[in-house]
Amino acid sequence: MKPTNDYFRTRRRLVELKLQQCRFFAAHRERPAGVEELLVEREILDLVLLNRRLEASRPIVDLGRWRTANGAVALASEKSKENSAFVRRS
């Protein structure tokens, strides 16, 4: 089963909260490690939601393109696999 839009919105909110924490803790230091990955993940999640919104606005919706968000869901799942592999190695 493919994740829903609510799933992607919630995941984006979590990424945004992590970014805010990093900015708070790094107020007097350099950019902490992992911020770039969070920024990339936020962009991918935005892309998924945007593509789904665009596909849903069409008069005739192609559910295949909506479900995959024109390939953006694959990017998001690859990113989550990379993150889980990183966490296991640590």
N, C-alpha and C positions, 0 to 999 in steps of 0.2 A: 504494500500500500504506500502510495506517495504521501509525503507530508502535506498538510493543509496550509492555507495562507496564515491562519492563526499560529501555527507552529513556527513559520518563518518570521512572523511579527514578534513573537515571544523571544525567539532566538536573537533577533536583531536588538530587542530591548536589553537582553542580557549582555550582548557585545557592547552596547552603548554604555551600560553601567560599568563594565570592566574598563572601558576607555576613560570614563570619568574618574574611576579610582586611580588609574595610572597617572592621569593628569594631576590629581590631588596629591599623590605621594611624590610626584616628580616636580613639584613646584619649584624646588631649589636645586634640582639635580638635572642631569641630562635625561634624555628620553629613555625610559626603561625598556628592557628587552621584551619583545612580544607585542609591542604597540603596532608595529608594521603589519604583523599577521592579523591583528584585530581590525585594523583599518581595511585590509584586503577582504576579510570576511564580511565586514559591514557593507562594502561595495558590492560584493557578490549577492548578499541577501537583498540589498536594494534592487539589484538587477533582476533577481527572481520575482520580486513583488511587482516591479514595473512591467516586466514582460507579461506576467499573468494579468495585470490590470489592462494592458493594451489588448491582449487577446480576448479578454472578457468583454471589451467595449465594441468588438466587431459585431455586425449583424448576425453572422453565422460563425459560431465558435468552433474551432478545431480543437477538440478535447485533448488530442495528442500533443499539440503545441502548447496548450494551456498547462497540461500536466507537467511537461518538461521545461516549461518557460523558455522554449527555444534553446535548450541546452544549458541554461543557467543552473538548473537543479543539479546537473552532473557536476558543475563546478563546485557547488555548495557541498555535495556529498564527498567529493575528492578532498575538499578542505577539511571536513570533519574527520575523514579517515586519517589525514596527515596529523591533525591535532591529537587524535586518540593514540596514534603510534608514538607521538612525541611524549605523551603523558606516560605511556607504558615503559618507555626507555628511561625516564627520569627516576 
